[in-house]
Amino acid sequence: MTKKVTKKTINTSLEKSNHHKLSIQFTLDGFSFCITNLDTQNILHFCEYTFAKSLQTADNLVTEIETIFKENSFLQEDFSEVLVVHQNNLSTLVPEAFFNEKNLKDYLGHTIKTLATDFYAFDSLPSIQAHNVYLPFVNVNNYLFQNYGEFEYKHATTILIEKLIKISNKEEKTMYVDVQKQHFSIVVLEKKQVLLSNSFSFETKEDFIYYILFTAEQLGLNTNTFPLFFTGEIEKNDAIYKIAFQYVRNINFLQSKNPIFSNTTYSNHTNYILLG
């Protein structure tokens, strides 16, 4: 296991109950989880682990989390529901009119390199009449099944789109960028319709702004006026924020109203998939 693992938590106490939901979000950079009281819908506990280095495979991810799961008592509770969120750039949206469950491999094969052994999954998004086809971390699912039994799993982009559709009240084209350690997702909405959804890997701030500006150009967005909202791992002092502000003038953070943020120094636009 990697020696340097950063751990951050919000709240450290959890009342005993048999009516809790566990939500876990996995990336190759780490994982985070929250525990929700299903009676009150309040999030009682949040914890985030960040690995020293981004992992290369799902096998390595399972190796990393095995010890953590054994040591973290919150993950050893009995849960009424478990939701697993897979976050990677191995997904694509397919409109309902063109979707056929038998063609999952073909949809992804146009955008990423796939293997004969890959397992394909999809989430339905009835609010936009589309399906999100993706490759989950299968070995992670197998490990969690041994721990919790049956559970629900989704792709992070699915949850992001569902949340954005729910809170969006803008008629104009609006770009939302959810930032992780080495990749980010872009969703562009207009009147609660998805115009674009895509994910990109990046290493430099130049990579970061290139994909944002390219997306804006493709959709005819005026960089002086179109609204851009950031969520995730980005702050005003970060180089990626500063370079974005050089080129896009109407930038804001999409802030969560989740009361759990009142008990922490976390910015309330972070961890939007789980806490937004």
TORMAR-951792 format. One line per field, with one value per residue (C-alpha): residue number from 1; x, y, z; residue in three letters. Coordinates in nm, 3 decimals. Example, Ala and Ser with C-alpha at 12.3 -4.5 7.8 and 13.67 -1.06 7.14 Angstrom:
! TORMAR-951792
i = [1; 2];
east = [1.230; 1.367];
north = [-0.450; -0.106];
up = [0.780; 0.714];
aa = [ala; ser];
//
This chain:
! TORMAR-951792
i = [1; 2; 3; 4; 5; 6; 7; 8; 9; 10; 11; 12; 13; 14; 15; 16; 17; 18; 19; 20; 21; 22; 23; 24; 25; 26; 27; 28; 29; 30; 31; 32; 33; 34; 35; 36; 37; 38; 39; 40; 41; 42; 43; 44; 45; 46; 47; 48; 49; 50; 51; 52; 53; 54; 55; 56; 57; 58; 59; 60; 61; 62; 63; 64; 65; 66; 67; 68; 69; 70; 71; 72; 73; 74; 75; 76; 77; 78; 79; 80; 81; 82; 83; 84; 85; 86; 87; 88; 89; 90; 91; 92; 93; 94; 95; 96; 97; 98; 99; 100; 101; 102; 103; 104; 105; 106; 107; 108; 109; 110; 111; 112; 113; 114; 115; 116; 117; 118; 119; 120; 121; 122; 123; 124; 125; 126; 127; 128; 129; 130; 131; 132; 133; 134; 135; 136; 137; 138; 139; 140; 141; 142; 143; 144; 145; 146; 147; 148; 149; 150; 151; 152; 153; 154; 155; 156; 157; 158; 159; 160; 161; 162; 163; 164; 165; 166; 167; 168; 169; 170; 171; 172; 173; 174; 175; 176; 177; 178; 179; 180; 181; 182; 183; 184; 185; 186; 187; 188; 189; 190; 191; 192; 193; 194; 195; 196; 197; 198; 199; 200; 201; 202; 203; 204; 205; 206; 207; 208; 209; 210; 211; 212; 213; 214; 215; 216; 217; 218; 219; 220; 221; 222; 223; 224; 225; 226; 227; 228; 229; 230; 231; 232; 233; 234; 235; 236; 237; 238; 239; 240; 241; 242; 243; 244; 245; 246; 247; 248; 249; 250; 251; 252; 253; 254; 255; 256; 257; 258; 259; 260; 261; 262; 263; 264; 265; 266; 267; 268; 269; 270; 271; 272; 273; 274; 275; 276];
east = [0.000; 0.119; 0.280; 0.151; -0.226; -0.393; -0.712; -0.963; -1.290; -1.602; -1.770; -1.627; -1.930; -2.208; -2.517; -2.603; -2.879; -2.982; -3.111; -2.794; -2.683; -2.319; -2.213; -1.858; -1.689; -1.384; -1.115; -0.762; -0.645; -0.829; -1.179; -1.429; -1.743; -2.032; -2.290; -2.647; -2.931; -3.213; -3.480; -3.358; -3.151; -2.874; -2.515; -2.358; -2.003; -1.774; -1.421; -1.177; -0.858; -0.608; -0.329; 0.026; 0.027; -0.248; -0.288; -0.276; -0.530; -0.838; -0.635; -0.402; -0.705; -0.838; -0.497; -0.495; -0.844; -0.833; -0.625; -0.818; -1.151; -1.022; -0.894; -1.181; -1.458; -1.715; -1.686; -1.756; -2.108; -2.421; -2.593; -2.947; -2.828; -2.493; -2.425; -2.093; -1.985; -1.722; -1.536; -1.321; -1.313; -1.438; -1.795; -2.014; -2.373; -2.602; -2.942; -3.241; -3.331; -2.998; -2.954; -2.947; -2.820; -2.657; -2.424; -2.254; -1.907; -1.962; -2.063; -1.746; -1.524; -1.561; -1.408; -1.173; -0.955; -1.142; -1.035; -1.210; -1.229; -1.391; -1.723; -1.973; -2.246; -2.495; -2.710; -3.041; -3.104; -3.477; -3.468; -3.260; -3.375; -3.026; -2.808; -2.457; -2.245; -1.923; -1.661; -1.691; -1.406; -1.515; -1.259; -1.373; -1.734; -1.632; -1.447; -1.740; -1.987; -1.786; -1.817; -2.171; -2.361; -2.582; -2.548; -2.630; -2.359; -2.347; -2.099; -2.005; -2.112; -2.462; -2.497; -2.341; -2.587; -2.883; -2.787; -2.721; -3.052; -3.230; -3.075; -3.026; -3.247; -3.063; -3.206; -2.869; -2.590; -2.402; -2.082; -2.018; -1.669; -1.614; -1.241; -1.053; -0.681; -0.581; -0.903; -1.221; -1.571; -1.749; -2.126; -2.296; -2.666; -2.922; -3.278; -3.218; -3.098; -2.748; -2.564; -2.235; -2.086; -1.724; -1.426; -1.060; -0.727; -0.481; -0.130; -0.074; -0.284; -0.246; -0.410; -0.691; -0.776; -0.732; -1.023; -1.246; -1.179; -1.215; -1.554; -1.660; -1.555; -1.743; -2.064; -2.024; -1.988; -1.864; -1.579; -1.660; -2.016; -2.106; -2.146; -1.884; -1.931; -1.655; -1.699; -1.450; -1.080; -1.022; -0.971; -0.910; -0.540; -0.487; -0.298; -0.580; -0.832; -0.608; -0.549; -0.920; -0.999; -0.757; -0.975; -1.324; -1.463; -1.790; -1.662; -1.827; -1.820; -2.132; -2.190; -2.368; -2.627; -2.548; -2.536; -2.240; -2.015; -2.095; -1.881; -1.567; -1.314; -1.394; -1.509; -1.873; -1.816; -1.586; -1.689; -1.998; -2.081; -2.137; -2.213; -2.367];
north = [0.000; 0.354; 0.497; 0.851; 0.863; 1.190; 1.158; 1.434; 1.399; 1.599; 1.488; 1.200; 1.064; 0.843; 0.741; 0.375; 0.304; 0.038; 0.299; 0.450; 0.483; 0.459; 0.645; 0.587; 0.766; 0.602; 0.744; 0.625; 0.920; 0.808; 0.769; 0.947; 0.839; 0.980; 0.826; 0.954; 0.907; 0.784; 0.910; 1.272; 1.273; 1.445; 1.353; 1.242; 1.170; 1.242; 1.113; 1.159; 0.966; 1.096; 0.870; 1.003; 0.901; 0.837; 0.462; 0.298; 0.018; -0.089; -0.381; -0.132; 0.056; -0.255; -0.318; 0.036; 0.028; -0.316; -0.200; 0.125; -0.058; -0.286; 0.006; 0.253; 0.161; 0.377; 0.151; -0.154; -0.050; -0.225; -0.016; -0.027; 0.107; 0.133; 0.349; 0.319; 0.600; 0.530; 0.837; 0.806; 0.939; 0.610; 0.709; 0.853; 0.976; 0.804; 0.957; 0.734; 0.725; 0.563; 0.341; -0.037; -0.231; -0.483; -0.215; -0.085; -0.179; 0.001; 0.328; 0.341; 0.204; 0.528; 0.737; 0.518; 0.212; -0.093; -0.449; -0.778; -0.839; -0.504; -0.501; -0.241; -0.074; 0.205; 0.444; 0.574; 0.949; 0.987; 1.363; 1.412; 1.098; 0.949; 0.675; 0.707; 0.411; 0.349; 0.109; 0.068; -0.044; -0.409; -0.531; -0.261; -0.375; -0.734; -0.637; -0.429; -0.709; -0.930; -0.664; -0.537; -0.773; -0.616; -0.243; 0.019; 0.176; 0.468; 0.676; 1.012; 1.196; 1.053; 1.194; 1.527; 1.569; 1.469; 1.729; 2.004; 1.945; 1.968; 2.300; 2.469; 2.774; 2.944; 2.981; 3.061; 2.816; 2.749; 2.550; 2.344; 2.205; 1.946; 1.927; 1.630; 1.580; 1.495; 1.506; 1.708; 1.681; 1.946; 1.964; 2.239; 2.299; 2.514; 2.525; 2.204; 2.021; 1.876; 2.022; 1.853; 1.619; 1.511; 1.432; 1.516; 1.428; 1.710; 1.762; 2.136; 2.450; 2.492; 2.153; 2.260; 2.588; 2.438; 2.195; 2.463; 2.708; 2.436; 2.341; 2.705; 2.751; 2.441; 2.565; 2.927; 3.060; 3.417; 3.394; 3.742; 3.659; 3.290; 3.159; 2.908; 2.733; 2.530; 2.246; 2.003; 2.046; 2.404; 2.729; 3.090; 3.066; 2.763; 2.806; 2.641; 2.892; 3.189; 3.086; 3.018; 3.368; 3.515; 3.384; 3.345; 3.642; 3.517; 3.254; 3.140; 2.845; 2.629; 2.626; 2.348; 2.425; 2.102; 2.189; 1.956; 2.232; 2.448; 2.214; 2.226; 2.442; 2.264; 2.498; 2.422; 2.369; 2.071; 1.704; 1.807; 1.456; 1.330; 1.650; 1.887];
up = [0.000; -0.076; 0.236; 0.191; 0.205; 0.300; 0.505; 0.576; 0.764; 0.847; 1.172; 1.369; 1.551; 1.423; 1.612; 1.601; 1.350; 1.107; 0.863; 0.719; 0.358; 0.252; -0.064; -0.192; -0.480; -0.637; -0.864; -0.934; -0.721; -0.408; -0.274; -0.053; 0.125; 0.321; 0.552; 0.538; 0.786; 0.563; 0.805; 0.812; 0.487; 0.685; 0.605; 0.933; 0.828; 0.534; 0.477; 0.191; 0.112; -0.143; -0.266; -0.301; -0.667; -0.915; -0.967; -1.306; -1.272; -1.080; -0.941; -0.773; -0.642; -0.470; -0.315; -0.176; -0.028; 0.134; 0.431; 0.466; 0.476; 0.750; 0.958; 0.918; 1.162; 0.979; 0.675; 0.890; 0.989; 0.864; 0.596; 0.463; 0.127; -0.049; -0.354; -0.537; -0.769; -1.036; -1.156; -1.468; -1.823; -1.969; -2.041; -2.316; -2.341; -2.592; -2.682; -2.613; -2.984; -3.072; -2.767; -2.780; -2.480; -2.714; -2.855; -2.540; -2.664; -2.994; -2.824; -2.616; -2.891; -3.085; -2.808; -2.602; -2.645; -2.519; -2.443; -2.506; -2.130; -2.045; -1.863; -1.985; -1.784; -1.836; -1.633; -1.757; -1.753; -1.828; -1.758; -2.075; -2.261; -2.272; -2.129; -1.987; -2.108; -1.915; -1.783; -1.404; -1.180; -1.185; -0.932; -0.690; -0.735; -0.667; -0.351; -0.222; -0.295; -0.060; 0.209; 0.168; -0.058; -0.326; -0.393; -0.653; -0.866; -1.106; -1.299; -1.148; -1.462; -1.425; -1.075; -1.176; -1.464; -1.245; -0.985; -1.239; -1.417; -1.083; -0.972; -1.309; -1.356; -1.642; -1.989; -2.147; -2.228; -1.905; -1.855; -1.542; -1.476; -1.203; -1.125; -0.985; -0.929; -1.286; -1.483; -1.507; -1.648; -1.853; -1.877; -2.078; -2.021; -2.196; -2.062; -1.862; -2.174; -2.203; -2.502; -2.419; -2.160; -2.174; -1.950; -2.000; -1.841; -1.780; -1.646; -1.688; -1.655; -2.031; -2.086; -1.856; -2.029; -2.376; -2.329; -2.177; -2.461; -2.725; -2.581; -2.572; -2.935; -3.052; -2.888; -2.994; -2.638; -2.586; -2.333; -2.203; -2.107; -2.082; -1.722; -1.604; -1.271; -1.103; -0.858; -0.708; -0.637; -0.745; -0.553; -0.653; -0.570; -0.796; -1.123; -1.317; -1.180; -1.255; -1.616; -1.663; -1.540; -1.793; -2.074; -1.927; -1.739; -1.590; -1.345; -1.022; -0.785; -0.768; -0.394; -0.210; 0.057; 0.241; 0.616; 0.668; 0.535; 0.839; 1.050; 0.839; 0.659; 0.330; 0.055; -0.016; -0.388; -0.322; -0.334; -0.526; -0.647; -0.292; -0.099; -0.355];
aa = [met; thr; lys; lys; val; thr; lys; lys; thr; ile; asn; thr; ser; leu; glu; lys; ser; asn; his; his; lys; leu; ser; ile; gln; phe; thr; leu; asp; gly; phe; ser; phe; cys; ile; thr; asn; leu; asp; thr; gln; asn; ile; leu; his; phe; cys; glu; tyr; thr; phe; ala; lys; ser; leu; gln; thr; ala; asp; asn; leu; val; thr; glu; ile; glu; thr; ile; phe; lys; glu; asn; ser; phe; leu; gln; glu; asp; phe; ser; glu; val; leu; val; val; his; gln; asn; asn; leu; ser; thr; leu; val; pro; glu; ala; phe; phe; asn; glu; lys; asn; leu; lys; asp; tyr; leu; gly; his; thr; ile; lys; thr; leu; ala; thr; asp; phe; tyr; ala; phe; asp; ser; leu; pro; ser; ile; gln; ala; his; asn; val; tyr; leu; pro; phe; val; asn; val; asn; asn; tyr; leu; phe; gln; asn; tyr; gly; glu; phe; glu; tyr; lys; his; ala; thr; thr; ile; leu; ile; glu; lys; leu; ile; lys; ile; ser; asn; lys; glu; glu; lys; thr; met; tyr; val; asp; val; gln; lys; gln; his; phe; ser; ile; val; val; leu; glu; lys; lys; gln; val; leu; leu; ser; asn; ser; phe; ser; phe; glu; thr; lys; glu; asp; phe; ile; tyr; tyr; ile; leu; phe; thr; ala; glu; gln; leu; gly; leu; asn; thr; asn; thr; phe; pro; leu; phe; phe; thr; gly; glu; ile; glu; lys; asn; asp; ala; ile; tyr; lys; ile; ala; phe; gln; tyr; val; arg; asn; ile; asn; phe; leu; gln; ser; lys; asn; pro; ile; phe; ser; asn; thr; thr; tyr; ser; asn; his; thr; asn; tyr; ile; leu; leu; gly];
//
